Amino acid sequence: MRGSSHGTSVPLPSRTSWKSLLVEDDPEPEFRAYCHLFAARRPWRRGCIDELLRDIADDKVAGVLITDTRMQRVHHPYDGGADVFLASEERDRMRDRHAHWLSSHPSGL
């Protein structure tokens, strides 16, 4: 299967269609906008999402969320970086461990 984002066509990992949402209704069908949600479950192994992360960094794919099976950690990569959502204790440990990743802005953002 192939998917598109930003007008490009790129191969996507094996996936299962989950739901399509109408996000911009218009009386003219060609002007309606949809958001298509997909979910894929795969065993973790080193490098298994490298190609996907490269496509995100190259702005070929957008809107990707990577999470553990219990959805306690969420990684949202995008072409300029990534957001990571963690429980507060784990967030603080990650912040301290990777302080060099933070912006020089006083808030770290």
N, C-alpha and C positions, 0 to 999 in steps of 0.2 A: 504494500500500500504506500501511497505517496501523500504527503500533506503539504499545505502551503501556508506561508506567513510572509507578509511584506511582498507578495507577488512572486516569490520564488518557490520552486518545487524541490523538496528535499526528501530523502528517504527517512521514514520515522521508524522507531523500534516497533516490534510486534505489540499490538495494542488491542483493546476492546473498546468499542464505542460505548460511551456511558450515557451522554445526554447532549442534546443541542438546545441552545437557548436563543430566542429571538431578542436581540439587544437593542435594535433600532427598527421600529415598525414603520412602514411607509406603504401608502396605497399602491405604489408601483413595485411589483415584485423584485425587479432588478436593483432597487435601492434599499432593500431590506438587508440588515446586518445580523449575522448569527455568530454565536460563540459556541464552538464544538469542544466538549470536554471528553477527554480520553483518560483511561487509567491502564497502567501496565504494572504487573508485579513480576519482579525478577530477583533471583538470588544475588546477593552482593558478592562481587569479586573485584579486586583491584583493576582499574581501567575500564570497567564495564560501561561507564557513561562518558568516557573521554570524548568520543565522537559527537555525542549530543552536546556536551559542554562547548566543544569547538564551534559547532553550528550556532549555538546561542551567542558566543563571543563574536562571531562573524555576522550576527544579526540576521541569520537565515531562519531561525526558529525563536519564538518568543512565548511568554506565558507559561513557562515550565515550573512546576513545583516538584521537588524531590523530598520524599519523607520516609521515615521508617514505618513499618507495618502498623504500629500503634499510633502513628501520627503525633508523636510527642516532640519531634524535631522536624523542622521544615527548612529547606534550603531553596531559595528563589534566585537562581542565577539570571543575569541579564547582560547585555553587551557591554556595560560599563562596570560590572562588579557583581555583587550578590548581597542578598539579605538573608540572615539566618535567624530563625525564631526558635528559642529554647526556653525551658523553665528557668526561672530567675537564678537558682543556684548554679545550674550548669552554664547559663549565660555568663555569670560572673567569673567562673573558672576559665571559660573560653576567652573572655576578654583579657584576663590577666596573662594567660598562656600566649596569646597572640597580640599583645599590645602593639607590636610593630605594624600590624595590619590597619590600625585605626588612623583616621584622619588626624591632622595636627590641630584641628578645631577643638576648643576646650570640651565640647560635648562628645568628641570622638566620632561624630557623624560627618 
